[in-house]
Amino acid sequence: MSVVMAGKRFLLILLIIASLLIIGPANIRFFKLLFEFMTIIIMTLVYVLAMKYYRYTKNDFSLFMGYSLLTFGIIRLIYILLNYTEHGFSISTIAIVHSGALLLEAFIFVCAPFFISRKLSKSLFTNGVVLILILDIALVWYLGNSANYGNILGFSCGMGLILAMVNLFCHRREINDSIYQRIMGAMLLLTGASFLQAATFTNTLQLIPDLFRLGAYILVYKGTISIPYELDIHNFEEKALIDGLTGLYNRQGLMEFAKKEMARAEREGWFIGVLLMDLDRFKIINDRHGHLVGDRIIQQFANILKASIRETDIICRLGGDEFVVMLSAKEIYPSMIRNRIIEAVECWKSNNELAAKIGVSIGIGIKEPSTPKGLEEILKEADQHMYCDKKKKKSVKKNEQANQYKMFC
């Protein structure tokens, strides 16, 4: 992420917090409602990204965070429906839902380090959630919606989160530094919110625990899901453009980077040159010696291409034994590159018994500056020249065989 984007997001967060601080003292009830809706939105985003991330990685921690925070979001939604509608629900029922959400919040973060270290099963976590909810109902019925229960709840959640932070610290080497810092920061904010929630404040200061929680949820979203998701998806997308056998770009990679290269060449007034090539008689290698040997030949030829061109040029394996090299410069000499590749192949053939049985046919396509020619047209031109090269070789070979026959006669 660029510094500019990070700065914009930071300013947006500051603007949201400032707005809440202005709205809160004027209308506590509206602030609480707004806080609940923002919580639900963040939890939903966490769930959606967590499920996508799990499909790519099968990471149990992302699955745990997705489902547990979705459950937490649903409980917060139930709290809104009970507390902000006119159906006359009892204070005890509302208190059970509210305190249950706070207990579940603390329990999720207490369990998170155990999921990271793979020391907690899904069934054990589920049983723990059920046990906490039963305990919550029993305590509300026994103590009522009193300050004593609020103090017990806040202190218990705060102590549980402190223990969770200690446990997370012990497993810090198993976690990405950026993710570790955000989870630890979220736990610190939630710990502060838990200890502060039972205290008596003025209207303005009553907002502090909720603001702490909101900051923690944003850190959770960024640290546990958004950042790893963006990093891993970027890696997956990058891998999708790479040929697994040779490490060169595949057809999709060529299309992706050729567009950018052609746009840059158009701006700079450069030439574009394309060399399309395939290995002659490669099928014989595969048929007689097997695909493993054929793969080794392909890898060796790919290394020849890498050594024959500049690092800034694009090399692609279209598939099978077909390769493409794209060049761009103010002045390009594709024929010179073609001859360099042929010389390298001849040297390779002289030192490799299997490679001696094959050859390479190369066709060239060129796009001059300001010429309205797309990649497909350049490739088609190169393909026609490659076919002519291949046909010419076959013709020469037939003539040589005919001359040998006449001499024999």
C-alpha positions as CSV (number, residue, x, y, z in Angstrom):
1,M,0.0,0.0,0.0
2,S,1.3,3.5,-0.9
3,V,2.0,6.1,1.8
4,V,-0.6,8.3,0.2
5,M,-3.3,5.6,0.5
6,A,-2.3,4.8,4.1
7,G,-2.5,8.5,5.0
8,K,-6.0,8.8,3.4
9,R,-7.3,5.8,5.4
10,F,-5.8,7.2,8.6
11,L,-7.5,10.6,8.0
12,L,-10.8,8.8,7.3
13,I,-10.6,6.9,10.6
14,L,-9.8,10.1,12.4
15,L,-12.8,11.8,10.8
16,I,-15.1,9.0,11.8
17,I,-13.9,9.1,15.4
18,A,-14.2,12.9,15.5
19,S,-17.8,12.6,14.2
20,L,-18.7,10.1,16.8
21,L,-17.3,12.2,19.6
22,I,-19.4,15.1,18.3
23,I,-22.6,13.1,17.9
24,G,-22.2,11.0,21.1
25,P,-22.6,13.7,23.8
26,A,-25.5,15.2,21.9
27,N,-27.4,11.9,21.6
28,I,-26.1,8.9,23.4
29,R,-28.8,6.6,22.2
30,F,-28.1,7.5,18.5
31,F,-24.4,7.0,19.1
32,K,-25.0,3.6,20.5
33,L,-27.1,2.6,17.6
34,L,-24.6,3.9,15.1
35,F,-21.8,2.0,17.0
36,E,-23.8,-1.3,16.8
37,F,-24.4,-0.9,13.1
38,M,-20.7,-0.2,12.4
39,T,-19.8,-3.2,14.4
40,I,-22.2,-5.4,12.4
41,I,-20.8,-4.1,9.1
42,I,-17.2,-4.8,10.1
43,M,-18.1,-8.3,11.3
44,T,-19.9,-9.0,8.0
45,L,-16.8,-7.8,6.1
46,V,-14.6,-10.0,8.2
47,Y,-16.8,-13.0,7.5
48,V,-17.0,-12.5,3.7
49,L,-13.2,-12.0,3.4
50,A,-12.5,-14.9,5.8
51,M,-14.5,-17.3,3.7
52,K,-12.8,-16.2,0.5
53,Y,-9.4,-16.5,2.2
54,Y,-10.3,-20.0,3.5
55,R,-11.2,-21.2,0.0
56,Y,-7.7,-20.2,-1.2
57,T,-5.7,-21.4,1.8
58,K,-7.8,-23.8,3.9
59,N,-6.5,-21.8,6.9
60,D,-8.4,-22.9,10.0
61,F,-7.7,-19.6,11.8
62,S,-9.5,-17.5,9.0
63,L,-12.4,-20.0,9.2
64,F,-12.5,-19.5,13.0
65,M,-12.4,-15.7,12.8
66,G,-15.1,-15.7,10.1
67,Y,-17.6,-17.8,11.8
68,S,-17.0,-16.6,15.4
69,L,-17.2,-12.9,14.5
70,L,-20.3,-13.5,12.3
71,T,-21.9,-15.1,15.4
72,F,-20.8,-12.1,17.4
73,G,-22.3,-9.8,14.8
74,I,-25.6,-11.7,14.8
75,I,-25.9,-11.3,18.6
76,R,-25.2,-7.6,18.3
77,L,-28.0,-7.4,15.7
78,I,-30.4,-9.2,18.1
79,Y,-29.4,-6.7,20.8
80,I,-30.4,-3.8,18.4
81,L,-33.7,-5.5,17.7
82,L,-34.4,-6.0,21.4
83,N,-33.2,-2.6,22.6
84,Y,-34.4,-0.3,19.9
85,T,-37.8,-1.6,19.0
86,E,-41.1,-1.0,20.8
87,H,-42.0,-4.6,21.6
88,G,-41.5,-4.2,25.3
89,F,-38.8,-6.9,25.9
90,S,-37.8,-7.3,29.5
91,I,-34.6,-5.7,30.8
92,S,-33.3,-9.1,31.8
93,T,-33.6,-10.4,28.2
94,I,-31.8,-7.4,26.9
95,A,-29.1,-7.7,29.6
96,I,-28.6,-11.4,28.7
97,V,-28.0,-10.6,25.0
98,H,-25.7,-7.6,25.8
99,S,-23.6,-9.4,28.3
100,G,-23.5,-12.6,26.2
101,A,-22.1,-10.6,23.3
102,L,-19.3,-9.1,25.6
103,L,-18.5,-12.6,27.0
104,L,-18.4,-14.1,23.5
105,E,-16.1,-11.2,22.3
106,A,-13.6,-11.9,25.1
107,F,-13.8,-15.7,24.5
108,I,-13.1,-15.3,20.8
109,F,-9.9,-13.5,21.5
110,V,-8.9,-15.8,24.4
111,C,-9.2,-18.7,21.9
112,A,-7.6,-17.0,18.9
113,P,-3.9,-17.7,19.9
114,F,-4.9,-21.4,20.5
115,F,-6.3,-21.6,17.0
116,I,-3.1,-20.0,15.6
117,S,-1.0,-22.7,17.3
118,R,-3.5,-25.4,16.3
119,K,-4.2,-26.4,20.0
120,L,-7.9,-25.9,20.0
121,S,-10.5,-27.9,18.0
122,K,-13.7,-26.5,16.5
123,S,-15.9,-28.7,18.7
124,L,-14.2,-27.6,21.9
125,F,-14.6,-23.9,20.9
126,T,-18.3,-24.5,20.1
127,N,-18.8,-26.3,23.5
128,G,-17.1,-23.3,25.2
129,V,-19.5,-20.8,23.5
130,V,-22.5,-22.8,24.7
131,L,-21.1,-23.1,28.2
132,I,-20.5,-19.3,28.3
133,L,-24.0,-18.5,27.2
134,I,-25.5,-20.8,29.8
135,L,-23.3,-19.1,32.5
136,D,-24.3,-15.7,31.2
137,I,-28.0,-16.5,31.6
138,A,-27.5,-17.9,35.0
139,L,-25.6,-14.9,36.3
140,V,-28.1,-12.4,34.9
141,W,-31.0,-14.3,36.5
142,Y,-29.0,-14.5,39.8
143,L,-27.5,-11.0,40.0
144,G,-29.9,-9.2,37.7
145,N,-28.9,-6.2,35.5
146,S,-27.0,-4.6,38.3
147,A,-23.7,-2.7,38.7
148,N,-22.3,-5.8,40.5
149,Y,-22.8,-7.9,37.4
150,G,-21.4,-5.2,35.2
151,N,-18.3,-5.0,37.4
152,I,-17.9,-8.8,37.5
153,L,-18.4,-9.0,33.7
154,G,-15.9,-6.2,32.9
155,F,-13.2,-7.5,35.3
156,S,-13.6,-11.2,34.1
157,C,-13.4,-10.2,30.4
158,G,-10.4,-7.9,31.0
159,M,-8.5,-10.6,32.9
160,G,-9.3,-13.2,30.3
161,L,-8.0,-10.8,27.6
162,I,-4.8,-10.2,29.5
163,L,-4.2,-13.9,29.7
164,A,-4.9,-14.1,25.9
165,M,-2.3,-11.4,25.3
166,V,0.3,-13.3,27.3
167,N,-0.5,-16.5,25.3
168,L,-0.3,-14.5,22.0
169,F,3.0,-13.1,23.0
170,C,4.3,-16.6,23.6
171,H,3.3,-17.6,20.1
172,R,4.5,-14.4,18.3
173,R,7.1,-16.2,16.3
174,E,4.3,-18.3,14.6
175,I,2.6,-15.1,13.3
176,N,3.4,-12.5,10.7
177,D,4.7,-9.4,12.5
178,S,2.1,-7.0,11.0
179,I,-0.7,-9.4,11.9
180,Y,0.7,-9.9,15.4
181,Q,0.9,-6.2,16.1
182,R,-2.7,-5.6,15.0
183,I,-4.2,-8.5,17.0
184,M,-2.2,-7.5,20.0
185,G,-3.4,-3.9,19.6
186,A,-7.0,-5.0,19.3
187,M,-6.7,-7.1,22.5
188,L,-5.2,-4.1,24.3
189,L,-8.1,-1.9,23.2
190,L,-10.7,-4.5,24.2
191,T,-9.0,-5.0,27.6
192,G,-9.2,-1.3,28.2
193,A,-12.9,-1.2,27.1
194,S,-13.7,-4.2,29.4
195,F,-12.2,-2.6,32.5
196,L,-13.8,0.8,31.7
197,Q,-17.3,-0.4,30.9
198,A,-18.5,-0.6,34.5
199,A,-17.1,2.7,35.6
200,T,-19.3,5.8,36.0
201,F,-18.5,8.5,33.6
202,T,-20.0,11.7,32.2
203,N,-22.0,11.4,29.0
204,T,-18.9,12.2,26.9
205,L,-16.6,9.7,28.7
206,Q,-19.2,7.0,28.4
207,L,-18.3,6.8,24.7
208,I,-14.7,5.8,25.4
209,P,-15.2,2.0,25.9
210,D,-17.3,1.9,22.6
211,L,-14.7,3.9,20.7
212,F,-12.0,1.5,22.1
213,R,-14.1,-1.4,20.8
214,L,-14.6,0.1,17.4
215,G,-10.9,0.7,17.0
216,A,-10.3,-2.9,18.0
217,Y,-12.7,-4.2,15.4
218,I,-11.0,-2.2,12.7
219,L,-7.6,-3.6,13.8
220,V,-9.1,-7.2,13.7
221,Y,-10.5,-6.6,10.2
222,K,-7.1,-5.3,9.0
223,G,-4.9,-7.6,10.9
224,T,-6.5,-11.0,10.8
225,I,-8.3,-11.0,7.4
226,S,-7.7,-8.0,5.2
227,I,-3.9,-7.8,5.2
228,P,-3.2,-11.6,4.9
229,Y,-6.0,-11.9,2.3
230,E,-4.5,-9.1,0.2
231,L,-1.0,-10.5,0.5
232,D,-2.0,-14.1,-0.3
233,I,-4.4,-13.2,-3.1
234,H,-1.6,-11.1,-4.7
235,N,0.6,-14.2,-4.5
236,F,-2.0,-16.4,-6.0
237,E,-2.7,-14.0,-8.8
238,E,1.0,-13.8,-9.4
239,K,1.3,-17.6,-9.5
240,A,-1.6,-17.7,-12.0
241,L,0.5,-15.8,-14.5
242,I,3.6,-18.1,-14.1
243,D,4.3,-21.3,-16.0
244,G,5.0,-23.9,-13.3
245,L,7.6,-25.9,-15.3
246,T,9.9,-23.1,-16.5
247,G,9.2,-20.1,-14.2
248,L,8.4,-18.0,-17.3
249,Y,5.2,-16.2,-17.9
250,N,2.3,-18.3,-19.2
251,R,-0.2,-17.2,-21.9
252,Q,-2.2,-15.3,-19.4
253,G,0.9,-13.6,-18.1
254,L,1.9,-12.6,-21.6
255,M,-1.5,-11.0,-22.2
256,E,-1.4,-9.2,-18.8
257,F,2.1,-7.7,-19.2
258,A,2.1,-7.3,-23.0
259,K,-0.8,-4.8,-22.7
260,K,1.2,-2.7,-20.3
261,E,4.4,-2.9,-22.3
262,M,2.6,-2.0,-25.6
263,A,0.9,1.0,-23.8
264,R,4.3,2.2,-22.5
265,A,5.9,1.7,-26.0
266,E,3.1,3.8,-27.5
267,R,3.8,6.6,-25.0
268,E,7.5,6.5,-25.6
269,G,7.4,6.1,-29.4
270,W,9.2,2.7,-29.2
271,F,9.2,-0.4,-31.4
272,I,7.7,-3.7,-30.3
273,G,9.3,-6.9,-31.5
274,V,7.9,-10.4,-31.0
275,L,9.8,-13.6,-31.5
276,L,7.5,-16.7,-31.7
277,M,9.3,-20.0,-31.7
278,D,8.9,-23.7,-31.2
279,L,11.2,-26.7,-31.0
280,D,11.5,-28.8,-34.1
281,R,11.0,-32.6,-33.7
282,F,10.3,-32.2,-30.0
283,K,7.5,-34.7,-30.2
284,I,10.1,-37.4,-31.0
285,I,11.8,-36.7,-27.6
286,N,8.5,-37.1,-25.7
287,D,7.5,-40.2,-27.6
288,R,10.8,-42.1,-27.3
289,H,12.1,-40.9,-23.9
290,G,9.0,-39.9,-22.0
291,H,7.6,-36.6,-20.7
292,L,10.0,-36.2,-17.8
293,V,12.9,-36.0,-20.3
294,G,10.8,-33.8,-22.5
295,D,10.2,-31.5,-19.5
296,R,13.9,-31.3,-18.8
297,I,14.5,-30.2,-22.5
298,I,11.8,-27.5,-22.1
299,Q,13.5,-26.2,-18.9
300,Q,16.9,-26.1,-20.6
301,F,15.6,-24.2,-23.6
302,A,13.8,-21.8,-21.2
303,N,17.2,-21.1,-19.5
304,I,18.7,-20.4,-23.0
305,L,16.1,-17.8,-23.7
306,K,16.6,-16.2,-20.3
307,A,20.3,-15.9,-21.0
308,S,19.8,-14.5,-24.5
309,I,17.7,-11.4,-23.8
310,R,17.6,-8.5,-21.4
311,E,15.9,-8.8,-18.0
312,T,13.4,-6.1,-19.0
313,D,12.1,-8.2,-22.0
314,I,9.1,-10.5,-21.6
315,I,9.5,-14.3,-22.1
316,C,6.5,-16.5,-22.2
317,R,5.8,-20.2,-22.6
318,L,2.6,-20.4,-24.6
319,G,2.2,-24.1,-24.0
320,G,4.0,-27.3,-25.0
321,D,7.1,-26.3,-26.9
322,E,5.9,-22.9,-28.0
323,F,7.6,-19.8,-26.6
324,V,7.3,-16.0,-27.1
325,V,9.8,-13.2,-26.5
326,M,8.6,-9.6,-26.5
327,L,11.1,-6.8,-27.0
328,S,10.5,-3.1,-26.7
329,A,13.0,-0.2,-27.3
330,K,13.6,2.9,-29.3
331,E,15.5,0.8,-31.7
332,I,15.2,-3.0,-31.7
333,Y,17.1,-5.6,-33.6
334,P,15.0,-8.8,-33.4
335,S,17.0,-10.5,-36.1
336,M,20.1,-10.1,-33.9
337,I,18.3,-11.6,-30.9
338,R,17.0,-14.4,-33.2
339,N,20.6,-15.2,-34.3
340,R,21.8,-15.1,-30.7
341,I,19.2,-17.7,-29.7
342,I,20.1,-19.9,-32.6
343,E,23.8,-19.8,-31.8
344,A,23.0,-20.6,-28.1
345,V,20.8,-23.6,-29.3
346,E,23.6,-24.9,-31.5
347,C,26.0,-24.7,-28.6
348,W,23.5,-26.5,-26.4
349,K,23.0,-29.2,-29.1
350,S,26.7,-29.8,-29.4
351,N,26.9,-30.6,-25.6
352,N,23.7,-32.5,-25.2
353,E,23.0,-35.8,-27.0
354,L,19.2,-35.5,-26.8
355,A,19.1,-31.8,-27.7
356,A,21.1,-32.7,-30.8
357,K,18.0,-34.3,-32.3
358,I,15.9,-31.2,-32.2
359,G,16.1,-27.6,-33.6
360,V,14.3,-24.3,-33.2
361,S,12.1,-22.4,-35.7
362,I,11.7,-18.6,-35.0
363,G,9.3,-16.1,-36.6
364,I,9.5,-12.4,-36.1
365,G,6.6,-9.8,-35.9
366,I,7.2,-6.1,-35.5
367,K,5.0,-3.1,-34.5
368,E,6.4,0.3,-35.5
369,P,5.6,3.4,-33.4
370,S,2.1,4.8,-33.9
371,T,1.1,1.8,-36.0
372,P,-2.4,0.5,-35.1
373,K,-1.4,-3.1,-34.6
374,G,-2.5,-5.2,-31.7
375,L,-0.8,-8.1,-30.0
376,E,-2.8,-10.7,-31.9
377,E,-1.7,-9.2,-35.2
378,I,1.9,-9.2,-34.2
379,L,1.7,-12.8,-33.1
380,K,0.0,-13.8,-36.3
381,E,2.7,-12.1,-38.4
382,A,5.4,-13.9,-36.3
383,D,3.5,-17.2,-36.7
384,Q,3.5,-16.9,-40.4
385,H,7.2,-16.2,-40.5
386,M,7.9,-19.2,-38.2
387,Y,5.8,-21.4,-40.4
388,C,7.9,-20.2,-43.4
389,D,11.1,-20.9,-41.5
390,K,9.9,-24.4,-40.6
391,K,8.8,-25.1,-44.3
392,K,12.2,-23.8,-45.5
393,K,14.1,-26.3,-43.3
394,K,12.0,-29.2,-44.5
395,S,12.6,-28.2,-48.1
396,V,16.4,-28.0,-47.4
397,K,16.3,-31.4,-45.7
398,K,14.4,-33.0,-48.6
399,N,17.0,-31.5,-51.1
400,E,19.8,-32.9,-49.0
401,Q,18.2,-36.3,-48.9
402,A,17.6,-36.2,-52.7
403,N,21.3,-35.2,-53.4
404,Q,22.5,-38.1,-51.1
405,Y,20.3,-40.5,-53.1
406,K,21.7,-39.3,-56.4
407,M,25.2,-39.7,-55.2
408,F,24.5,-43.2,-54.0
409,C,23.0,-44.1,-57.4
